[in-house]
Amino acid sequence: MRICLRKLYAAGMVQEALLRRAFRVAAVYNVSWGVATAIYPNLFFDIFGLAPINYPFVMSGLGMCIALYGYGYWVVAGDLRRYPQLVIIGFLGKTIGPIGWLWTVISTGLPLRTMWTNVFNDLIWLPFFIAYFLWYRRQVGALSAASPG
């Protein structure tokens, strides 16, 4: 059994299965958070005890975009090799989002306690994105080594 698992891991199959699961969970999470934000645009403000936004349709639009990321993650989970560009878009959102949040905290006085939104929406997912990029690089390298030159 141990040898069999090592062979599977060496072949990248265990990591591939983990990545598929991670992207499926990310998809469900993003669709859920996005739909909740679209339907209840003041949810973020209520959670953190902030004054509601003057234009709630802005948060509803953001919720729609977050849900669309979820759809992209579901598509990626279906075929990890085919859609690396969707993973790049997601990765950029998960890195630029916290940078924008930090800038907003510094420049507007947004309470630091709102960081939990970034922790759950962005930062906890970064290791899976990095693992995906490492896995994908190995896959592409294996394909180019196997192809006749």
ROLO-490509 format. One record per residue: residue in one letter; x negated, y, z of N, C-alpha, C, O, CB in turn. Coordinates in steps of 0.1 Angstrom, whole numbers. Glycine has a CB too. Example, Ala and Ser with C-alpha at 12.3 -4.5 7.8 and 13.67 -1.06 7.14 Angstrom:
 type   npx   npy   npz  capx  capy  capz   cpx   cpy   cpz   opx   opy   opz  cbpx  cbpy  cbpz
    a  -132   -57    78  -123   -45    78  -132   -33    78  -142   -33    85  -113   -45    90
    s  -128   -22    71  -137   -11    71  -129     0    79  -134    11    80  -141    -6    57
This chain:
 type   npx   npy   npz  capx  capy  capz   cpx   cpy   cpz   opx   opy   opz  cbpx  cbpy  cbpz
    m    -8   -12     0     0     0     0    -9    12     0    -6    22    -8     9     0    12
    r   -19    13     9   -28    25     9   -35    27    -4   -36    39    -8   -38    23    21
    i   -39    17   -10   -46    18   -23   -36    23   -34   -40    32   -42   -52     5   -28
    c   -24    18   -34   -14    23   -43   -11    38   -41   -10    45   -51    -1    15   -41
    l   -10    42   -29    -7    57   -27   -19    65   -31   -17    76   -36    -5    59   -12
    r   -31    60   -29   -43    68   -33   -43    69   -49   -46    80   -54   -56    61   -29
    k   -40    58   -55   -39    59   -70   -29    69   -75   -31    77   -84   -36    45   -76
    l   -17    68   -68    -6    78   -72   -11    92   -69    -9   101   -77     6    75   -63
    y   -17    95   -58   -22   108   -55   -33   113   -65   -33   124   -69   -27   109   -40
    a   -42   103   -68   -52   106   -77   -47   110   -91   -52   118   -98   -62    94   -78
    a   -36   104   -94   -29   106  -107   -21   119  -106   -15   124  -116   -20    95  -111
    g   -20   125   -95   -12   137   -93     3   135   -92    11   145   -91   -14   146  -105
    m     7   123   -90    21   120   -90    28   124   -77    39   129   -76    24   105   -92
    v    20   122   -66    26   126   -53    27   141   -52    37   146   -48    17   121   -41
    q    17   148   -57    17   162   -57    28   167   -66    35   177   -63     3   168   -61
    e    29   161   -77    40   165   -87    54   163   -80    62   172   -82    39   156  -100
    a    56   153   -73    69   151   -67    71   161   -56    82   166   -55    70   136   -61
    l    61   165   -49    62   175   -38    65   188   -45    73   196   -40    49   176   -30
    l    58   192   -56    61   204   -63    75   205   -68    82   215   -67    51   206   -74
    r    80   194   -73    94   194   -78   103   197   -67   113   205   -68    97   180   -85
    r   101   190   -55   110   192   -44   109   207   -39   119   213   -36   106   183   -32
    a    97   212   -38    95   226   -34   102   236   -43   109   245   -38    80   229   -33
    f   101   234   -56   108   243   -65   123   241   -64   131   251   -66   103   241   -79
    r   128   229   -62   142   227   -60   147   234   -47   158   241   -48   146   212   -60
    v   140   233   -36   144   239   -24   143   255   -26   152   262   -21   134   235   -12
    a   133   259   -32   132   274   -35   143   279   -44   148   290   -42   118   277   -42
    a   148   270   -53   159   274   -62   172   275   -53   179   285   -54   161   263   -73
    v   174   266   -45   187   266   -37   186   278   -27   196   285   -25   188   253   -29
    y   174   280   -21   173   291   -12   175   305   -19   183   313   -14   158   291    -6
    n   169   306   -31   170   319   -38   184   322   -43   189   333   -42   161   320   -49
    v   191   311   -48   205   313   -52   213   316   -40   222   325   -41   210   300   -59
    s   211   309   -29   219   312   -17   217   326   -12   227   334    -9   216   302    -6
    w   205   330   -11   202   344    -6   207   354   -16   212   365   -12   187   345    -3
    g   204   352   -28   209   361   -39   224   363   -39   228   374   -40   204   357   -52
    v   231   352   -39   246   353   -39   251   360   -26   260   369   -27   252   339   -40
    a   245   357   -15   249   363    -2   246   378    -3   255   386     1   242   357    10
    t   235   382    -8   232   396   -10   241   403   -20   245   415   -17   217   398   -14
    a   244   396   -31   253   402   -41   267   405   -35   273   415   -38   254   394   -53
    i   272   395   -27   285   396   -22   286   405   -10   296   412    -8   290   382   -18
    y   276   404    -1   275   413    11   263   422    10   253   419    16   274   404    24
    p   263   433     2   252   441     0   246   447    12   234   452    12   255   451   -10
    n   253   448    23   247   454    35   242   444    45   238   447    56   258   462    42
    l   241   431    40   236   420    49   223   423    55   221   422    67   236   407    41
    f   213   427    47   200   430    51   200   441    62   194   440    73   191   435    40
    f   208   451    60   209   463    69   216   458    82   212   463    93   216   474    63
    d   226   450    81   233   445    93   224   436   101   223   437   114   245   437    89
    i   216   427    95   207   418   102   197   426   110   194   422   122   200   409    92
    f   192   437   104   181   444   111   186   457   118   178   465   123   171   448   101
    g   199   459   119   204   470   126   201   483   120   198   493   127   200   470   140
    l   201   484   107   198   496   100   211   503    94   221   496    93   188   494    88
    a   210   515    91   221   522    85   224   516    72   214   513    64   219   537    84
    p   236   514    68   239   508    55   234   517    43   234   529    45   254   505    53
    i   232   511    32   227   518    20   238   526    14   250   522    15   221   508    10
    n   235   537     9   245   546     3   251   540   -10   263   543   -13   239   560     0
    y   243   533   -17   248   527   -30   247   512   -29   237   506   -34   239   533   -42
    p   257   505   -24   255   491   -22   254   483   -35   249   471   -34   268   486   -14
    f   258   488   -46   256   481   -59   242   478   -62   239   469   -69   263   489   -70
    v   233   487   -56   218   484   -58   214   471   -52   207   463   -58   210   496   -52
    m   219   469   -40   216   456   -33   223   444   -40   218   433   -40   220   457   -18
    s   235   447   -45   242   436   -52   234   432   -65   233   420   -68   256   441   -56
    g   229   442   -71   220   439   -83   208   432   -80   204   423   -87   217   452   -90
    l   202   436   -68   190   429   -64   193   414   -60   186   405   -64   184   436   -51
    g   205   412   -54   209   399   -51   211   390   -64   207   378   -64   222   399   -44
    m   216   396   -74   217   389   -87   204   385   -92   202   374   -97   225   398   -97
    c   194   394   -92   180   391   -96   174   380   -88   168   371   -94   172   404   -96
    i   176   380   -75   171   370   -66   177   356   -70   170   346   -71   174   373   -51
    a   190   356   -73   197   344   -77   191   339   -90   190   327   -92   212   346   -78
    l   188   348   -99   182   344  -112   168   338  -110   165   328  -118   181   356  -121
    y   161   342  -101   148   336   -98   151   321   -94   143   312   -98   140   343   -86
    g   161   319   -86   165   306   -82   167   297   -94   163   285   -94   177   306   -73
    y   174   302  -104   177   294  -116   164   291  -123   162   279  -127   186   302  -126
    g   155   300  -123   141   298  -129   134   287  -122   128   278  -128   133   310  -130
    y   135   287  -109   128   276  -101   134   263  -104   127   253  -104   128   280   -86
    w   147   262  -105   154   249  -108   149   244  -122   146   232  -123   169   251  -108
    v   148   253  -132   143   249  -145   129   244  -144   125   234  -150   144   261  -155
    v   120   251  -137   106   246  -135   106   233  -129    98   224  -133    98   256  -126
    a   114   230  -118   114   217  -112   117   206  -121   113   195  -120   124   217  -100
    g   125   209  -131   129   199  -141   118   195  -150   118   183  -155   141   204  -149
    d   109   204  -153    97   201  -162    86   210  -158    84   221  -163   101   203  -177
    l    77   205  -149    67   214  -143    57   218  -154    50   229  -152    60   206  -132
    r    55   210  -164    44   213  -174    49   223  -184    41   230  -191    40   200  -181
    r    62   225  -186    67   233  -197    69   248  -194    68   256  -204    80   227  -201
    y    70   252  -182    74   265  -179    65   272  -169    69   278  -159    88   266  -173
    p    52   272  -171    43   279  -162    45   294  -161    43   300  -151    28   276  -165
    q    50   300  -172    52   314  -173    63   318  -162    63   329  -157    57   318  -187
    l    73   309  -160    83   312  -150    77   312  -136    81   320  -127    95   302  -151
    v    67   303  -134    61   303  -121    52   315  -119    51   321  -108    52   290  -120
    i    46   320  -130    38   332  -129    47   344  -125    44   352  -116    31   335  -142
    i    59   345  -131    68   356  -128    72   355  -113    73   365  -106    81   355  -137
    g    76   343  -109    79   341   -95    68   344   -85    70   351   -75    84   326   -92
    f    56   340   -89    44   343   -80    42   358   -79    39   363   -68    32   336   -86
    l    43   365   -90    41   380   -90    52   386   -81    49   395   -74    42   385  -104
    g    64   382   -82    75   387   -73    72   384   -59    74   393   -50    88   381   -77
    k    66   373   -56    64   369   -42    51   375   -36    49   376   -24    63   354   -40
    t    43   381   -45    31   388   -40    33   403   -41    29   410   -31    19   385   -48
    i    39   408   -51    42   423   -52    53   427   -43    52   438   -38    45   426   -67
    g    62   419   -40    73   422   -31    68   426   -17    72   437   -12    83   411   -30
    p    60   418   -11    55   422     2    46   434     2    45   442    12    47   410     8
    i    38   436    -9    30   448   -10    39   460   -11    37   470    -4    21   447   -23
    g    50   460   -18    60   471   -19    66   473    -5    69   484    -1    70   468   -29
    w    69   462     2    75   463    15    66   471    24    70   480    32    79   449    21
    l    53   467    24    43   473    33    42   488    29    41   496    39    29   466    31
    w    41   491    17    41   505    13    53   513    18    52   524    23    40   506    -3
    t    65   507    17    77   513    22    77   515    37    81   525    42    89   505    19
    v    71   505    45    70   506    59    61   518    62    64   526    71    64   493    66
    i    50   519    55    40   530    58    45   544    54    44   553    61    27   527    50
    s    52   544    42    56   557    37    70   562    42    72   574    41    56   557    22
    t    78   553    46    92   558    49    96   555    64   106   560    69   102   551    40
    g    88   547    71    91   544    84   101   532    86   107   531    96    97   556    91
    l   103   524    75   111   512    76   106   504    88    93   502    88   111   504    63
    p   114   499    96   109   492   108   101   479   104   105   472    95   121   488   117
    l    90   477   112    82   466   110    89   453   111    86   443   105    70   466   119
    r   100   453   119   107   440   122   114   435   109   118   423   109   118   443   132
    t   115   443    99   121   438    86   111   429    79   115   424    68   124   450    77
    m    99   427    84    89   418    78    95   404    76    90   396    67    76   418    85
    w   104   400    85   109   386    84   116   383    71   116   372    67   119   384    96
    t   121   393    65   126   391    51   115   386    42   117   377    34   133   404    46
    n   104   393    42    93   389    34    87   376    38    82   368    29    82   400    34
    v    87   373    51    81   360    55    90   349    49    84   339    43    82   359    71
    f   103   349    50   111   338    45   114   339    30   115   328    24   124   338    52
    n   114   351    24   117   352    10   105   350     1   106   347   -10   124   365     7
    d    93   353     7    81   354    -1    70   346     4    65   336    -2    77   368    -3
    l    65   349    16    52   344    21    52   329    23    42   323    20    49   351    33
    i    63   323    28    62   309    30    62   301    17    58   289    18    74   305    39
    w    65   307     6    65   300    -7    52   301   -14    49   293   -23    76   305   -16
    l    43   310   -10    31   312   -17    22   299   -17    16   297   -28    23   323   -10
    p    20   292    -7    12   280    -8    17   270   -19     9   263   -25    12   272     6
    f    30   269   -21    35   260   -31    32   266   -45    29   258   -54    50   258   -30
    f    32   279   -47    29   285   -60    14   282   -62    10   279   -74    32   300   -60
    i     5   284   -52    -9   282   -54   -12   267   -57   -20   264   -66   -17   286   -42
    a    -5   258   -50    -6   244   -53    -2   241   -67    -8   233   -74     2   236   -43
    y     9   247   -72    13   245   -85     2   249   -95    -1   242  -104    26   253   -88
    f    -4   261   -93   -14   266  -103   -26   257  -103   -32   254  -114   -18   280   -99
    l   -30   252   -91   -41   242   -91   -37   229   -98   -45   224  -106   -45   239   -76
    w   -25   224   -95   -20   212  -102   -20   214  -117   -24   205  -125    -7   208   -96
    y   -14   225  -121   -13   228  -136   -26   229  -142   -28   224  -154    -5   241  -138
    r   -36   235  -136   -49   236  -142   -55   222  -144   -61   220  -154   -58   244  -133
    r   -53   213  -134   -58   200  -136   -51   193  -147   -57   185  -155   -56   192  -123
    q   -38   195  -148   -30   188  -159   -35   193  -173   -37   185  -182   -15   191  -157
    v   -37   206  -174   -41   211  -187   -55   206  -190   -58   203  -202   -41   227  -187
    g   -64   206  -180   -77   201  -182   -77   186  -186   -85   182  -194   -85   202  -169
    a   -69   178  -180   -68   164  -183   -63   162  -197   -67   154  -205   -59   157  -174
    l   -53   171  -202   -48   170  -215   -58   174  -225   -59   167  -236   -35   179  -217
    s   -66   184  -223   -76   189  -233   -87   179  -233   -93   177  -244   -81   203  -229
    a   -91   172  -222  -101   162  -222   -97   150  -230  -105   143  -236  -105   159  -208
    a   -84   147  -229   -79   134  -236   -76   136  -251   -75   127  -258   -66   130  -229
    s   -74   149  -255   -71   151  -269   -83   150  -278   -94   154  -273   -64   165  -271
    p   -82   145  -290   -93   144  -299   -98   158  -303   -90   167  -305   -90   136  -311
    g  -111   160  -303  -116   173  -304  -121   177  -318  -125   188  -320  -127   175  -296
